[in-house]
Amino acid sequence: MTNGVISLLRGGQVEFKIVCGCRGDRAMQVAKALLARPELVTCEEIYDAVLELGLGCMDCLIVLDAQQYHAESRIGELPVLYRTTFANPWFNPRWEFGASPYVVVAARELGEPPLCASTCRVRGELGEGRKPCEPLVASEELGVLCFMLHEEDSVCSTPTRS
């Protein structure tokens, strides 16, 4: 079981957040595939594509936008943490502390700035420190930037424009 979060941005804001409780290690691969499919514009369309691409499963996958969500599991009402943390692309709402080993933030529009400052705070065994946030995708073809935090206890610094 590996948690994963993909946040898709438009206009510098979270447009969709994809949260799973298993197969999160596929987050970067799935994010790249989603960026190549701009025709996916609803929670249901993204949900179906993500399942087909192998991120999460029907028991754990939730796709949400600012107004609605789609999940096959019988979660009832969406837990409040999903809504209160929606605007934070780095936050995993499956857990109160918000961490996930796989978090991908991807801009869907050409020319969007990176969301992340040049470093991220890292809390680990050696205490709190800083490490660079590495751009993993910078495609002029797609016009996107993706960032991924590899540390389970990483917390992105305040969003800034570069």
C-alpha positions in Angstrom: 0.0 0.0 0.0 1.5 3.3 -1.1 -0.3 6.6 -0.9 0.0 9.0 -3.8 -1.3 12.5 -4.7 -1.4 14.2 -8.1 -2.5 17.9 -8.2 -3.3 19.3 -11.6 -3.1 23.1 -11.7 -4.7 25.6 -14.0 -4.0 29.3 -13.6 -1.7 28.6 -10.7 -4.5 27.0 -8.7 -5.4 23.4 -8.0 -8.0 22.4 -10.6 -8.1 18.6 -9.7 -6.6 16.6 -6.9 -6.2 12.8 -7.3 -5.7 10.9 -4.1 -5.0 7.2 -3.8 -4.1 4.7 -1.0 -2.3 2.2 -3.2 0.0 2.1 -6.2 1.0 5.7 -5.5 4.5 5.0 -6.9 2.9 5.4 -10.4 2.0 9.1 -9.7 4.6 10.6 -12.0 3.9 8.3 -14.8 0.2 8.9 -14.5 0.6 12.7 -14.2 2.6 12.8 -17.4 -0.1 10.7 -19.2 -2.9 13.1 -17.9 -1.0 16.1 -19.0 -1.0 14.7 -22.5 -4.8 14.5 -22.4 -6.2 18.0 -21.9 -9.7 16.8 -23.1 -10.2 15.2 -19.6 -12.2 17.9 -17.8 -14.4 16.2 -15.3 -13.7 14.3 -12.1 -15.4 11.2 -13.7 -13.2 11.4 -16.9 -10.0 11.8 -14.9 -11.0 9.0 -12.5 -11.6 6.5 -15.3 -8.3 7.5 -17.0 -6.3 7.2 -13.7 -7.8 3.8 -12.9 -6.9 2.6 -16.4 -3.4 3.9 -16.0 -2.9 1.9 -12.8 -2.9 4.5 -10.0 -4.9 3.4 -7.0 -7.9 1.1 -7.1 -11.7 1.3 -6.9 -11.5 1.0 -3.1 -9.2 3.9 -2.5 -9.1 6.3 -5.5 -10.8 9.8 -5.1 -10.7 12.5 -7.7 -12.0 15.9 -6.7 -12.2 19.5 -8.0 -13.3 22.6 -6.1 -17.0 21.7 -6.2 -17.4 17.9 -6.5 -15.7 14.5 -6.3 -15.8 11.1 -7.8 -15.1 7.8 -6.0 -16.4 4.3 -6.5 -15.9 3.3 -2.9 -18.7 3.9 -0.5 -17.1 6.7 1.5 -20.4 8.4 2.0 -19.7 12.1 2.5 -16.3 13.3 1.5 -14.1 13.7 4.6 -13.7 17.4 5.5 -9.9 17.3 5.2 -10.3 16.8 1.5 -12.1 20.2 1.2 -10.1 22.2 3.7 -6.8 21.2 2.2 -7.8 21.2 -1.5 -5.9 24.4 -2.4 -2.6 23.0 -1.0 -1.3 20.8 -3.9 1.3 19.1 -1.7 -1.1 18.0 1.1 -2.4 14.3 1.2 -5.9 14.5 2.7 -5.9 10.8 3.5 -3.9 11.6 6.6 -4.2 14.4 9.1 -0.5 15.2 8.9 -0.7 15.4 5.1 2.4 13.4 4.1 2.7 11.0 1.2 5.7 9.3 -0.3 4.6 10.3 -3.8 3.3 13.8 -4.5 3.2 15.2 -8.0 2.2 18.8 -8.8 1.7 19.4 -12.5 0.7 22.6 -14.3 -1.7 22.1 -17.2 -1.2 25.4 -19.0 1.8 26.9 -20.9 3.8 29.4 -18.9 2.5 28.6 -15.4 5.2 29.2 -12.9 6.5 26.5 -10.6 4.4 26.4 -7.5 7.4 25.6 -5.3 10.2 27.8 -4.1 13.7 26.5 -4.8 13.9 24.5 -1.6 11.5 22.5 0.6 11.6 21.9 4.3 12.3 18.3 5.2 11.6 16.8 8.6 13.4 13.5 9.1 15.6 11.6 11.5 18.3 14.3 11.4 15.9 17.0 12.2 14.5 19.8 10.0 16.5 20.9 7.0 16.1 22.0 3.4 16.5 20.3 0.1 16.0 21.4 -3.5 12.7 20.7 -5.2 13.6 19.2 -8.5 11.6 19.8 -11.7 11.1 16.4 -13.1 9.2 17.5 -16.3 9.7 20.6 -18.2 8.2 20.1 -21.6 7.8 23.0 -24.1 5.6 20.6 -26.1 3.1 20.2 -23.3 4.0 23.5 -21.6 4.1 22.0 -18.2 6.3 21.7 -15.1 6.0 18.9 -12.7 7.6 18.7 -9.2 7.8 15.7 -7.0 8.8 15.3 -3.4 10.5 12.1 -2.7 10.7 12.3 1.1 7.8 11.0 3.1 8.0 13.9 5.5 8.6 16.7 3.0 6.6 19.9 3.2 6.7 22.4 0.4 7.7 25.9 1.3 5.5 28.8 0.6 4.5 28.9 -3.1 6.4 31.6 -5.1 6.8 32.7 -8.6 10.1 32.3 -10.2 
